[in-house]
Amino acid sequence: MNRPPPPRGSYRREGPGLEFDRVSFFSDAVYAIAMTLLVVELTPPDIVTSDPLILIDAILETWTHIFGFFLGFLLLGRYWLAHHDFFATLRSVDRTLISINLVYLAFVAFMPYAVAMISEHESNPIAFAIFAICMAIISGLEVIMYAIAVRRGHMRRELSPEAVRFGYLAAGVPVLIMLLSVPLAAIGTTLALLSWLVLIPLGALMHRRVPDEFRHPGSDEVN
Protein backbone atom coordinates (compact mmCIF):
# COMPACT_ATOMS: atom_id res chain seq x y z
CA MET A 1 0.00 0.00 0.00
CA ASN A 2 1.31 3.44 -0.94
CA ARG A 3 1.34 5.62 2.11
CA PRO A 4 0.85 9.39 1.86
CA PRO A 5 3.99 11.43 2.55
CA PRO A 6 4.62 12.49 6.16
CA PRO A 7 3.12 15.83 7.18
CA ARG A 8 4.91 18.96 6.05
CA GLY A 9 7.51 20.08 8.55
CA SER A 10 8.11 16.58 9.89
CA TYR A 11 11.46 14.81 10.30
CA ARG A 12 11.60 11.37 8.77
CA ARG A 13 13.28 8.31 10.22
CA GLU A 14 15.38 7.89 7.07
CA GLY A 15 16.66 10.55 4.74
CA PRO A 16 18.91 13.61 4.98
CA GLY A 17 19.66 14.89 8.44
CA LEU A 18 19.55 13.31 11.88
CA GLU A 19 16.53 15.09 13.36
CA PHE A 20 14.53 11.93 14.05
CA ASP A 21 17.53 10.23 15.64
CA ARG A 22 18.29 13.31 17.73
CA VAL A 23 14.83 13.13 19.31
CA SER A 24 15.19 9.41 19.99
CA PHE A 25 18.72 9.67 21.38
CA PHE A 26 17.83 12.65 23.57
CA SER A 27 14.87 10.73 25.02
CA ASP A 28 17.11 7.75 25.81
CA ALA A 29 19.64 10.07 27.46
CA VAL A 30 17.03 11.66 29.74
CA TYR A 31 15.81 8.22 30.80
CA ALA A 32 19.39 7.06 31.44
CA ILE A 33 20.16 10.12 33.57
CA ALA A 34 16.88 9.89 35.53
CA MET A 35 17.37 6.20 36.25
CA THR A 36 20.99 6.82 37.29
CA LEU A 37 20.03 9.69 39.60
CA LEU A 38 17.78 7.32 41.54
CA VAL A 39 20.88 5.83 43.13
CA VAL A 40 22.01 9.23 44.45
CA GLU A 41 19.65 8.76 47.40
CA LEU A 42 21.59 5.65 48.38
CA THR A 43 24.56 6.39 50.61
CA PRO A 44 26.51 3.87 52.68
CA PRO A 45 25.98 4.06 56.45
CA ASP A 46 28.18 6.76 57.98
CA ILE A 47 29.58 4.64 60.76
CA VAL A 48 32.96 3.22 61.70
CA THR A 49 32.58 -0.29 63.04
CA SER A 50 33.88 -3.80 62.64
CA ASP A 51 30.73 -5.26 64.15
CA PRO A 52 28.67 -6.86 61.33
CA LEU A 53 25.43 -6.65 63.34
CA ILE A 54 25.76 -2.89 63.78
CA LEU A 55 26.42 -2.48 60.05
CA ILE A 56 23.42 -4.65 59.19
CA ASP A 57 21.21 -2.58 61.48
CA ALA A 58 22.46 0.62 59.84
CA ILE A 59 21.73 -0.77 56.38
CA LEU A 60 18.24 -1.86 57.42
CA GLU A 61 17.52 1.66 58.60
CA THR A 62 17.85 2.78 54.98
CA TRP A 63 15.69 0.02 53.51
CA THR A 64 13.05 2.49 52.26
CA HIS A 65 15.67 4.24 50.13
CA ILE A 66 16.92 0.94 48.74
CA PHE A 67 13.38 -0.20 47.99
CA GLY A 68 12.54 3.20 46.45
CA PHE A 69 15.52 2.89 44.11
CA PHE A 70 14.48 -0.51 42.79
CA LEU A 71 10.81 0.50 42.56
CA GLY A 72 11.66 3.67 40.63
CA PHE A 73 14.11 1.82 38.40
CA LEU A 74 11.58 -0.91 37.57
CA LEU A 75 8.78 1.53 36.78
CA LEU A 76 10.96 3.90 34.78
CA GLY A 77 12.41 0.89 32.97
CA ARG A 78 8.89 -0.20 32.08
CA TYR A 79 8.08 3.28 30.76
CA TRP A 80 11.33 3.41 28.80
CA LEU A 81 10.44 0.11 27.12
CA ALA A 82 7.01 1.53 26.20
CA HIS A 83 8.62 4.70 24.84
CA HIS A 84 11.13 2.61 22.88
CA ASP A 85 8.33 0.50 21.38
CA PHE A 86 6.39 3.64 20.47
CA PHE A 87 9.31 5.22 18.61
CA ALA A 88 9.89 1.94 16.81
CA THR A 89 6.44 2.34 15.24
CA LEU A 90 7.12 5.86 13.93
CA ARG A 91 8.34 6.85 10.48
CA SER A 92 8.54 10.57 11.27
CA VAL A 93 8.07 13.21 13.96
CA ASP A 94 7.03 16.86 13.75
CA ARG A 95 7.52 19.88 15.98
CA THR A 96 4.28 19.26 17.89
CA LEU A 97 5.22 15.67 18.69
CA ILE A 98 8.74 16.75 19.67
CA SER A 99 7.32 19.44 21.98
CA ILE A 100 4.95 17.02 23.71
CA ASN A 101 7.82 14.55 24.05
CA LEU A 102 9.89 17.27 25.71
CA VAL A 103 7.18 17.90 28.32
CA TYR A 104 6.96 14.12 28.80
CA LEU A 105 10.72 13.96 29.42
CA ALA A 106 10.48 16.78 31.96
CA PHE A 107 8.31 14.59 34.15
CA VAL A 108 10.63 11.62 33.58
CA ALA A 109 13.52 13.78 34.80
CA PHE A 110 11.39 14.79 37.82
CA MET A 111 10.93 11.17 38.90
CA PRO A 112 14.06 10.95 41.13
CA TYR A 113 12.47 13.65 43.32
CA ALA A 114 9.16 11.78 43.43
CA VAL A 115 10.98 8.56 44.37
CA ALA A 116 12.92 10.42 47.09
CA MET A 117 9.61 11.64 48.50
CA ILE A 118 8.19 8.15 49.00
CA SER A 119 11.57 6.94 50.32
CA GLU A 120 11.70 9.68 52.95
CA HIS A 121 7.97 9.67 53.79
CA GLU A 122 6.95 6.05 53.20
CA SER A 123 3.79 6.32 55.32
CA ASN A 124 2.60 9.71 54.07
CA PRO A 125 -0.18 9.52 51.42
CA ILE A 126 0.76 12.95 50.02
CA ALA A 127 4.20 11.65 49.05
CA PHE A 128 2.59 8.70 47.31
CA ALA A 129 0.07 10.99 45.60
CA ILE A 130 2.90 13.14 44.19
CA PHE A 131 4.56 10.02 42.78
CA ALA A 132 1.31 8.63 41.36
CA ILE A 133 0.21 11.91 39.76
CA CYS A 134 3.62 12.35 38.15
CA MET A 135 3.44 8.85 36.68
CA ALA A 136 -0.15 9.44 35.56
CA ILE A 137 0.95 12.58 33.72
CA ILE A 138 3.73 10.63 31.99
CA SER A 139 1.21 7.99 30.90
CA GLY A 140 -1.28 10.64 29.83
CA LEU A 141 1.33 12.31 27.65
CA GLU A 142 2.02 8.91 26.07
CA VAL A 143 -1.65 8.78 25.07
CA ILE A 144 -1.42 12.28 23.58
CA MET A 145 1.74 11.45 21.62
CA TYR A 146 0.16 8.27 20.28
CA ALA A 147 -2.96 10.18 19.20
CA ILE A 148 -0.84 12.78 17.39
CA ALA A 149 1.22 10.10 15.66
CA VAL A 150 -1.90 8.26 14.45
CA ARG A 151 -3.81 11.33 13.29
CA ARG A 152 -0.88 13.03 11.56
CA GLY A 153 0.37 9.99 9.69
CA HIS A 154 3.59 9.46 11.61
CA MET A 155 3.10 5.70 12.01
CA ARG A 156 5.26 3.41 9.88
CA ARG A 157 2.34 1.12 9.05
CA GLU A 158 -1.31 1.66 8.30
CA LEU A 159 -3.18 0.67 11.48
CA SER A 160 -6.45 -1.21 11.59
CA PRO A 161 -9.19 0.17 13.87
CA GLU A 162 -8.51 -2.71 16.27
CA ALA A 163 -4.80 -1.85 16.41
CA VAL A 164 -5.58 1.82 17.03
CA ARG A 165 -7.86 0.90 19.93
CA PHE A 166 -5.21 -1.43 21.35
CA GLY A 167 -2.69 1.42 21.27
CA TYR A 168 -5.02 3.70 23.19
CA LEU A 169 -5.73 0.93 25.71
CA ALA A 170 -2.05 0.11 26.24
CA ALA A 171 -1.19 3.77 26.80
CA GLY A 172 -4.30 4.62 28.82
CA VAL A 173 -4.46 1.78 31.36
CA PRO A 174 -1.41 3.02 33.36
CA VAL A 175 -3.10 6.44 33.69
CA LEU A 176 -6.11 4.79 35.31
CA ILE A 177 -4.02 2.63 37.62
CA MET A 178 -1.94 5.55 38.83
CA LEU A 179 -4.94 7.80 39.43
CA LEU A 180 -6.77 5.04 41.30
CA SER A 181 -3.73 4.59 43.54
CA VAL A 182 -4.14 8.14 44.91
CA PRO A 183 -7.28 7.34 46.98
CA LEU A 184 -5.76 3.95 47.80
CA ALA A 185 -2.80 5.77 49.39
CA ALA A 186 -5.23 7.57 51.70
CA ILE A 187 -6.40 4.15 52.93
CA GLY A 188 -2.92 2.67 53.11
CA THR A 189 0.32 3.43 51.29
CA THR A 190 0.99 -0.30 50.91
CA LEU A 191 -2.16 -0.64 48.79
CA ALA A 192 -0.96 2.16 46.52
CA LEU A 193 2.43 0.51 46.22
CA LEU A 194 0.94 -2.86 45.29
CA SER A 195 -1.25 -1.23 42.64
CA TRP A 196 1.86 0.26 40.98
CA LEU A 197 3.60 -3.09 40.85
CA VAL A 198 0.67 -4.43 38.80
CA LEU A 199 2.01 -2.33 35.91
CA ILE A 200 5.01 -4.63 35.45
CA PRO A 201 3.21 -7.96 34.75
CA LEU A 202 0.41 -6.06 33.00
CA GLY A 203 2.91 -4.47 30.63
CA ALA A 204 4.43 -7.87 29.87
CA LEU A 205 0.97 -9.35 29.22
CA MET A 206 -0.03 -6.55 26.85
CA HIS A 207 3.29 -6.82 25.02
CA ARG A 208 2.47 -10.44 24.20
CA ARG A 209 -0.88 -9.32 22.76
CA VAL A 210 0.53 -6.59 20.55
CA PRO A 211 -1.11 -6.57 17.09
CA ASP A 212 1.05 -7.38 14.08
CA GLU A 213 0.97 -3.74 12.99
CA PHE A 214 3.06 -2.91 16.07
CA ARG A 215 5.09 -6.08 16.42
CA HIS A 216 7.28 -5.83 13.31
CA PRO A 217 7.35 -2.18 12.29
CA GLY A 218 10.74 -2.47 10.67
CA SER A 219 9.52 -4.93 8.01
CA ASP A 220 7.65 -2.28 6.06
CA GLU A 221 8.82 0.59 3.93
CA VAL A 222 9.01 3.90 5.69
CA ASN A 223 8.37 5.91 2.55
VOPAGU-2260 file (C-alpha; in pm, 1 decimal, decimal comma):
REM VOPAGU-2260
SITE   aa  ch    i         X         Y         Z
SITE  MET   A    0       0,0       0,0       0,0
SITE  ASN   A    1     130,6     343,8     -94,4
SITE  ARG   A    2     134,0     562,1     211,1
SITE  PRO   A    3      84,9     939,5     185,8
SITE  PRO   A    4     398,7    1142,9     255,0
SITE  PRO   A    5     462,4    1249,1     615,7
SITE  PRO   A    6     312,3    1583,5     717,9
SITE  ARG   A    7     491,2    1895,7     604,9
SITE  GLY   A    8     751,5    2008,4     854,9
SITE  SER   A    9     811,4    1657,6     988,7
SITE  TYR   A   10    1145,7    1481,5    1029,7
SITE  ARG   A   11    1160,0    1136,6     876,8
SITE  ARG   A   12    1327,9     830,8    1021,6
SITE  GLU   A   13    1538,3     788,7     707,2
SITE  GLY   A   14    1666,4    1055,3     474,0
SITE  PRO   A   15    1891,0    1361,0     498,0
SITE  GLY   A   16    1966,3    1489,0     844,2
SITE  LEU   A   17    1955,1    1331,3    1187,7
SITE  GLU   A   18    1653,2    1508,8    1335,6
SITE  PHE   A   19    1452,8    1192,5    1404,7
SITE  ASP   A   20    1753,3    1022,9    1563,9
SITE  ARG   A   21    1829,0    1330,9    1772,5
SITE  VAL   A   22    1483,4    1313,3    1931,1
SITE  SER   A   23    1518,7     941,4    1999,4
SITE  PHE   A   24    1871,9     966,8    2138,4
SITE  PHE   A   25    1782,9    1264,6    2356,5
SITE  SER   A   26    1486,9    1073,0    2501,9
SITE  ASP   A   27    1710,5     775,4    2581,4
SITE  ALA   A   28    1964,2    1006,8    2745,5
SITE  VAL   A   29    1702,6    1165,8    2973,8
SITE  TYR   A   30    1581,4     821,7    3079,9
SITE  ALA   A   31    1938,7     706,4    3143,6
SITE  ILE   A   32    2016,0    1012,4    3356,9
SITE  ALA   A   33    1688,3     989,3    3552,9
SITE  MET   A   34    1737,2     619,6    3625,0
SITE  THR   A   35    2098,8     681,5    3729,1
SITE  LEU   A   36    2003,1     968,6    3959,8
SITE  LEU   A   37    1778,1     732,1    4154,0
SITE  VAL   A   38    2087,9     582,6    4312,6
SITE  VAL   A   39    2200,5     923,5    4445,1
SITE  GLU   A   40    1964,7     876,2    4739,7
SITE  LEU   A   41    2159,2     565,2    4838,3
SITE  THR   A   42    2455,7     638,8    5061,2
SITE  PRO   A   43    2651,3     386,8    5268,5
SITE  PRO   A   44    2597,6     406,3    5645,5
SITE  ASP   A   45    2817,6     676,3    5798,0
SITE  ILE   A   46    2957,7     464,0    6075,9
SITE  VAL   A   47    3295,8     322,1    6170,0
SITE  THR   A   48    3258,2     -29,3    6303,7
SITE  SER   A   49    3388,2    -379,7    6263,6
SITE  ASP   A   50    3073,0    -526,4    6415,5
SITE  PRO   A   51    2867,2    -686,1    6133,4
SITE  LEU   A   52    2543,4    -664,6    6334,4
SITE  ILE   A   53    2576,4    -289,0    6377,7
SITE  LEU   A   54    2642,4    -248,0    6005,4
SITE  ILE   A   55    2342,4    -465,5    5918,6
SITE  ASP   A   56    2120,5    -257,7    6147,8
SITE  ALA   A   57    2246,5      61,9    5983,8
SITE  ILE   A   58    2173,1     -77,1    5637,8
SITE  LEU   A   59    1824,1    -186,2    5742,3
SITE  GLU   A   60    1752,4     166,2    5860,1
SITE  THR   A   61    1785,4     278,3    5497,5
SITE  TRP   A   62    1568,8       1,9    5350,5
SITE  THR   A   63    1305,1     248,6    5225,7
SITE  HIS   A   64    1567,3     424,4    5013,3
SITE  ILE   A   65    1691,6      93,9    4873,6
SITE  PHE   A   66    1338,0     -19,6    4798,9
SITE  GLY   A   67    1254,4     319,6    4645,1
SITE  PHE   A   68    1552,0     288,5    4411,1
SITE  PHE   A   69    1447,7     -51,0    4278,9
SITE  LEU   A   70    1080,7      50,2    4255,7
SITE  GLY   A   71    1165,8     366,6    4063,5
SITE  PHE   A   72    1410,8     181,9    3839,9
SITE  LEU   A   73    1158,1     -91,0    3757,2
SITE  LEU   A   74     878,1     152,8    3677,8
SITE  LEU   A   75    1096,2     389,8    3478,1
SITE  GLY   A   76    1240,8      89,4    3297,1
SITE  ARG   A   77     888,9     -20,5    3207,5
SITE  TYR   A   78     807,7     327,6    3075,6
SITE  TRP   A   79    1133,3     341,0    2879,6
SITE  LEU   A   80    1044,4      11,1    2711,7
SITE  ALA   A   81     701,3     152,6    2620,2
SITE  HIS   A   82     862,3     470,4    2483,7
SITE  HIS   A   83    1112,8     260,7    2288,1
SITE  ASP   A   84     832,7      49,9    2138,2
SITE  PHE   A   85     639,0     364,4    2047,3
SITE  PHE   A   86     931,0     522,5    1861,4
SITE  ALA   A   87     988,9     194,3    1681,1
SITE  THR   A   88     644,5     233,7    1523,7
SITE  LEU   A   89     712,0     586,5    1393,0
SITE  ARG   A   90     834,3     685,4    1048,4
SITE  SER   A   91     853,5    1057,5    1127,1
SITE  VAL   A   92     807,1    1321,0    1395,6
SITE  ASP   A   93     703,1    1685,5    1375,4
SITE  ARG   A   94     751,7    1987,8    1598,4
SITE  THR   A   95     427,8    1926,0    1788,6
SITE  LEU   A   96     521,6    1567,5    1868,6
SITE  ILE   A   97     873,6    1674,6    1967,1
SITE  SER   A   98     732,2    1943,7    2198,0
SITE  ILE   A   99     495,3    1701,7    2371,5
SITE  ASN   A  100     781,5    1455,1    2405,4
SITE  LEU   A  101     989,2    1727,5    2571,3
SITE  VAL   A  102     717,9    1789,6    2832,3
SITE  TYR   A  103     695,9    1412,0    2880,0
SITE  LEU   A  104    1072,0    1395,7    2942,1
SITE  ALA   A  105    1048,1    1678,5    3196,0
SITE  PHE   A  106     831,2    1458,6    3415,2
SITE  VAL   A  107    1062,7    1161,5    3357,7
SITE  ALA   A  108    1352,3    1378,0    3480,0
SITE  PHE   A  109    1139,0    1478,9    3781,9
SITE  MET   A  110    1092,9    1116,7    3890,1
SITE  PRO   A  111    1405,5    1095,1    4112,6
SITE  TYR   A  112    1247,3    1365,4    4331,8
SITE  ALA   A  113     916,0    1178,0    4343,1
SITE  VAL   A  114    1098,4     856,3    4436,6
SITE  ALA   A  115    1292,0    1042,0    4708,8
SITE  MET   A  116     960,8    1163,8    4849,6
SITE  ILE   A  117     819,2     814,6    4900,4
SITE  SER   A  118    1157,0     694,3    5031,6
SITE  GLU   A  119    1169,8     968,3    5295,3
SITE  HIS   A  120     797,2     966,5    5378,5
SITE  GLU   A  121     694,6     605,2    5320,3
SITE  SER   A  122     378,8     632,3    5532,2
SITE  ASN   A  123     259,7     971,2    5406,6
SITE  PRO   A  124     -18,2     951,6    5142,5
SITE  ILE   A  125      75,9    1294,6    5002,3
SITE  ALA   A  126     419,7    1165,1    4904,8
SITE  PHE   A  127     258,6     870,0    4730,7
SITE  ALA   A  128       6,5    1099,0    4560,2
SITE  ILE   A  129     289,9    1313,6    4418,8
SITE  PHE   A  130     455,8    1001,7    4277,8
SITE  ALA   A  131     131,0     862,5    4135,7
SITE  ILE   A  132      21,4    1190,7    3976,0
SITE  CYS   A  133     361,6    1235,4    3815,2
SITE  MET   A  134     344,2     884,8    3667,9
SITE  ALA   A  135     -15,1     944,1    3556,2
SITE  ILE   A  136      94,8    1258,2    3371,6
SITE  ILE   A  137     373,0    1063,2    3199,4
SITE  SER   A  138     121,2     798,8    3090,2
SITE  GLY   A  139    -128,5    1063,8    2982,7
SITE  LEU   A  140     133,2    1230,9    2764,8
SITE  GLU   A  141     201,6     891,3    2606,6
SITE  VAL   A  142    -165,4     878,1    2507,1
SITE  ILE   A  143    -141,8    1228,1    2357,6
SITE  MET   A  144     174,5    1145,5    2161,5
SITE  TYR   A  145      16,3     827,0    2028,5
SITE  ALA   A  146    -296,0    1017,8    1919,7
SITE  ILE   A  147     -83,5    1278,5    1738,7
SITE  ALA   A  148     121,6    1010,1    1566,0
SITE  VAL   A  149    -189,7     826,1    1444,6
SITE  ARG   A  150    -381,3    1132,7    1329,3
SITE  ARG   A  151     -87,9    1302,6    1156,1
SITE  GLY   A  152      36,6     999,2     968,6
SITE  HIS   A  153     359,1     945,9    1160,8
SITE  MET   A  154     309,8     569,7    1201,0
SITE  ARG   A  155     525,5     341,0     988,4
SITE  ARG   A  156     233,5     112,4     904,8
SITE  GLU   A  157    -131,3     165,7     830,3
SITE  LEU   A  158    -318,4      66,5    1147,8
SITE  SER   A  159    -645,1    -121,3    1159,1
SITE  PRO   A  160    -918,8      17,0    1386,8
SITE  GLU   A  161    -850,6    -270,8    1626,6
SITE  ALA   A  162    -479,7    -185,5    1640,7
SITE  VAL   A  163    -558,2     182,4    1702,6
SITE  ARG   A  164    -785,9      90,2    1992,9
SITE  PHE   A  165    -521,1    -142,6    2134,7
SITE  GLY   A  166    -269,1     141,6    2126,6
SITE  TYR   A  167    -501,8     370,2    2319,1
SITE  LEU   A  168    -573,2      92,5    2570,5
SITE  ALA   A  169    -205,3      10,7    2624,1
SITE  ALA   A  170    -118,7     376,7    2679,6
SITE  GLY   A  171    -430,0     461,8    2882,0
SITE  VAL   A  172    -446,4     178,3    3136,5
SITE  PRO   A  173    -141,4     302,3    3335,9
SITE  VAL   A  174    -310,2     644,4    3368,8
SITE  LEU   A  175    -610,9     478,9    3530,5
SITE  ILE   A  176    -402,0     262,9    3762,3
SITE  MET   A  177    -193,6     555,1    3882,9
SITE  LEU   A  178    -493,7     780,4    3943,0
SITE  LEU   A  179    -676,8     504,2    4130,0
SITE  SER   A  180    -373,0     459,4    4353,9
SITE  VAL   A  181    -414,4     814,3    4491,3
SITE  PRO   A  182    -727,9     733,9    4698,0
SITE  LEU   A  183    -575,8     394,9    4779,9
SITE  ALA   A  184    -279,7     576,8    4939,4
SITE  ALA   A  185    -522,6     756,9    5169,7
SITE  ILE   A  186    -639,7     415,3    5292,9
SITE  GLY   A  187    -291,8     266,8    5310,7
SITE  THR   A  188      31,8     343,3    5129,2
SITE  THR   A  189      99,3     -30,0    5091,1
SITE  LEU   A  190    -216,3     -64,2    4879,4
SITE  ALA   A  191     -95,9     215,8    4651,6
SITE  LEU   A  192     243,5      50,7    4621,5
SITE  LEU   A  193      93,5    -286,0    4528,6
SITE  SER   A  194    -124,6    -123,4    4263,6
SITE  TRP   A  195     186,2      26,5    4098,4
SITE  LEU   A  196     360,0    -309,3    4085,3
SITE  VAL   A  197      67,4    -442,5    3880,2
SITE  LEU   A  198     201,1    -233,5    3590,5
SITE  ILE   A  199     501,3    -462,9    3545,2
SITE  PRO   A  200     320,7    -795,8    3474,6
SITE  LEU   A  201      40,8    -606,3    3300,2
SITE  GLY   A  202     290,8    -446,5    3063,3
SITE  ALA   A  203     443,2    -786,5    2986,8
SITE  LEU   A  204      97,0    -934,6    2921,7
SITE  MET   A  205      -3,2    -655,0    2684,8
SITE  HIS   A  206     328,8    -682,1    2502,3
SITE  ARG   A  207     246,6   -1044,0    2419,9
SITE  ARG   A  208     -88,3    -932,3    2275,5
SITE  VAL   A  209      53,2    -658,6    2054,7
SITE  PRO   A  210    -111,2    -656,8    1709,1
SITE  ASP   A  211     105,1    -738,4    1407,7
SITE  GLU   A  212      97,4    -374,3    1299,2
SITE  PHE   A  213     306,3    -290,5    1607,2
SITE  ARG   A  214     509,3    -607,9    1641,6
SITE  HIS   A  215     728,2    -582,7    1331,1
SITE  PRO   A  216     735,0    -218,4    1229,3
SITE  GLY   A  217    1074,1    -247,0    1066,5
SITE  SER   A  218     952,5    -492,8     800,5
SITE  ASP   A  219     765,0    -227,5     606,2
SITE  GLU   A  220     881,6      58,8     392,7
SITE  VAL   A  221     901,0     390,4     569,3
SITE  ASN   A  222     837,4     591,2     254,9
